[in-house]
Structures are given as structure tokens and as C-alpha cells.
Amino acid sequence: MPPTPAFHLRPLAPHHYGDVATLMAGSDPWVTLGVTEEHALRSLMEHPIPGIVAEEEPGGRLLGFVRYEPRGFIGYSAYIRTVAVAPEARGQKVGEAMVRHVEELVFRHVPLLFLFCSSFNPRGQAFYTRLGYARVGEVAGMIVPQHGEVLFVKRRPEAG
Ligand SMILES: CC(C)(COP(=O)(O)OP(=O)(O)OC[C@H]1O[C@@H](n2cnc3c(N)ncnc32)[C@H](O)[C@@H]1OP(=O)(O)O)[C@@H](O)C(=O)NCCC(=O)NCCS
């Protein structure tokens, strides 16, 4: 296994958008869902929601990012929109560190966090299960007719 990369978590900013779009467009599930680099870039600019990035230290190379809606559903539940780690940095806890950081931020304000993971992405689903997300069910044909999206939910841990 390669050495665990040293990285810092920082807020997502417009100067990251190009690298974020390249990462998404080159990787599943977005390849299968038909998301091109142009699509991804447009979406980032049109929906400038909060996010965090993991930047390699030293050098600042983008290792991964998360985008989220802090109050995604009636001000009661936050929504994680996208999580991605660069292929060469996967399996080294970069994704876990980013998601846990977002949880810390959103659970200060809302008691619930939800997200969707593609039905053809068993490793992504295993990742969320390991982080304590409960599988609620699958919405068939949600983005493309031939695949579903699986809804996962996590409740804010009880204090103390
Ligand atoms: C899913 C993903 C965000 C996890 O981030 P990560 O930094 O690789 O994950 P961590 O190191 O924190 O945790 C490892 C776990 O993630 C899961 N995983 C998913 N895809 C993986 C991959 N390509 N390589 C290694 N682990 C992966 C596995 O459950 C793994 O646990 P295991 O080692 O017991 O198999 C990342 O692999 C990724 O970007 N995948 C492609 C995009 C994606 O599926 N996004 C999530 C759904 S939208």
C-alpha cells in the first residue's frame, strides 16, 4: 500500500473548480452518469454551495473534495452532494477525513445528514456504511433510466 499522504482540509474555493471538474469527469460514478468536465464545471459555478478540499502537503495538489448543502431539506437535514478522492489517493482515509469534517460542521446546526450513492457503486456504498450511514432504500432510475440511487442517512450522535 502506498504511504498515507499528508494533507490539509480547506474550504472549497473557485480556484479549485477546474481540478474538481477534472476529477469528477475522469471517474465513476460520473462517467456512467454522463457527467462531462464541462457539465461539472458549469454545475460548480451555477450552484456555489459550500465544500471542503483535501490538498496534499507539500505542493497543494487536490486529493479530494466534498460538496454539501448545510440545510438541504426544510432546514432540518443537511445533504452531501458529492464526495470524490483522486484515484491514486483512494483507500488511504482521505475520504473518511473529509466526510467526518463535514459531519462536524453540519451537526452543529441540523440533526440529520443524507446523501445518495449510485446503485452500481458498491464500494461507495460500503464506504458510507462503514462511516455509520444507514441504507434507507433505492430510488430507481433517478438520474439515468438504467440505474438507481441509494438513499443513506446519518443522525447526529447523541451528546455525551
Ligand atoms: C468512495 C470514496 C469517496 C472513498 O474515499 P477513500 O479516501 O478512497 O476512502 P477511505 O480510505 O476513507 O475508506 C476506504 C473505503 O472506501 C471504500 N472505497 C470505495 N472506493 C474505493 C477505492 N477505489 N479504493 C479504495 N477504497 C474504496 C471501501 O469501502 C474502502 O474500505 P475497504 O478498504 O475496507 O475496502 C473514493 O474511493 C472515491 O472517490 N470513489 C469514487 C467516487 C465515489 O464513489 N464517490 C462516492 C459516491 S458519490
The ligand as a MOL file (V3000), in Angstrom:
LIG
                    3D

  0  0  0     0  0            999 V3000
M  V30 BEGIN CTAB
M  V30 COUNTS 48 50 0 0 0
M  V30 BEGIN ATOM
M  V30 1 C -15.7260 6.3960 -2.1880 0
M  V30 2 C -14.5230 7.2990 -1.9030 0
M  V30 3 C -15.0040 8.7540 -1.7610 0
M  V30 4 C -13.9010 6.8460 -0.5860 0
M  V30 5 O -12.7900 7.6750 -0.2740 0
M  V30 6 P -11.3970 6.9720 0.1170 0
M  V30 7 O -10.4630 8.0210 0.5790 0
M  V30 8 O -10.9720 6.0950 -1.0010 0
M  V30 9 O -11.9260 6.0540 1.3250 0
M  V30 10 P -11.2390 5.7360 2.7210 0
M  V30 11 O -9.7910 5.4150 2.5370 0
M  V30 12 O -11.5890 6.7790 3.7230 0
M  V30 13 O -12.0360 4.4180 3.0760 0
M  V30 14 C -11.7780 3.2280 2.3110 0
M  V30 15 C -13.0880 2.5800 1.9770 0
M  V30 16 O -13.7460 3.2770 0.9540 0
M  V30 17 C -14.3520 2.3640 0.0530 0
M  V30 18 N -13.8220 2.5640 -1.2980 0
M  V30 19 C -14.6260 2.9430 -2.3040 0
M  V30 20 N -13.9500 3.0390 -3.4380 0
M  V30 21 C -12.6530 2.7470 -3.1580 0
M  V30 22 C -11.4780 2.6720 -3.9620 0
M  V30 23 N -11.4920 2.8930 -5.2780 0
M  V30 24 N -10.3080 2.3430 -3.3580 0
M  V30 25 C -10.2800 2.0830 -2.0350 0
M  V30 26 N -11.3870 2.1390 -1.2270 0
M  V30 27 C -12.5740 2.4670 -1.7910 0
M  V30 28 C -14.1240 0.9820 0.6030 0
M  V30 29 O -15.2410 0.6610 1.4340 0
M  V30 30 C -12.9060 1.1540 1.4560 0
M  V30 31 O -12.9110 0.2590 2.5250 0
M  V30 32 P -12.0430 -1.0850 2.3910 0
M  V30 33 O -10.6080 -0.6060 2.3740 0
M  V30 34 O -12.4260 -1.8500 3.6140 0
M  V30 35 O -12.4520 -1.7190 1.0860 0
M  V30 36 C -13.4330 7.2270 -3.0230 0
M  V30 37 O -12.9460 5.9260 -3.1170 0
M  V30 38 C -13.9060 7.7290 -4.3640 0
M  V30 39 O -13.7270 8.8980 -4.6790 0
M  V30 40 N -14.5050 6.8660 -5.1820 0
M  V30 41 C -15.0410 7.2670 -6.4730 0
M  V30 42 C -16.1690 8.2640 -6.3310 0
M  V30 43 C -17.2630 7.7630 -5.4060 0
M  V30 44 O -17.6330 6.5990 -5.4340 0
M  V30 45 N -17.8080 8.6880 -4.5870 0
M  V30 46 C -18.8020 8.3400 -3.5620 0
M  V30 47 C -20.1500 8.1860 -4.0870 0
M  V30 48 S -20.7800 9.6620 -4.8280 0
M  V30 END ATOM
M  V30 BEGIN BOND
M  V30 1 1 1 2
M  V30 2 1 2 3
M  V30 3 1 2 4
M  V30 4 1 2 36
M  V30 5 1 4 5
M  V30 6 1 5 6
M  V30 7 2 6 7
M  V30 8 1 6 8
M  V30 9 1 6 9
M  V30 10 1 9 10
M  V30 11 2 10 11
M  V30 12 1 10 12
M  V30 13 1 10 13
M  V30 14 1 13 14
M  V30 15 1 14 15
M  V30 16 1 15 16
M  V30 17 1 15 30
M  V30 18 1 16 17
M  V30 19 1 17 18
M  V30 20 1 17 28
M  V30 21 1 18 19
M  V30 22 1 18 27
M  V30 23 2 19 20
M  V30 24 1 20 21
M  V30 25 1 21 22
M  V30 26 2 21 27
M  V30 27 1 22 23
M  V30 28 2 22 24
M  V30 29 1 24 25
M  V30 30 2 25 26
M  V30 31 1 26 27
M  V30 32 1 28 29
M  V30 33 1 28 30
M  V30 34 1 30 31
M  V30 35 1 31 32
M  V30 36 2 32 33
M  V30 37 1 32 34
M  V30 38 1 32 35
M  V30 39 1 36 37
M  V30 40 1 36 38
M  V30 41 2 38 39
M  V30 42 1 38 40
M  V30 43 1 40 41
M  V30 44 1 41 42
M  V30 45 1 42 43
M  V30 46 2 43 44
M  V30 47 1 43 45
M  V30 48 1 45 46
M  V30 49 1 46 47
M  V30 50 1 47 48
M  V30 END BOND
M  V30 END CTAB
M  END
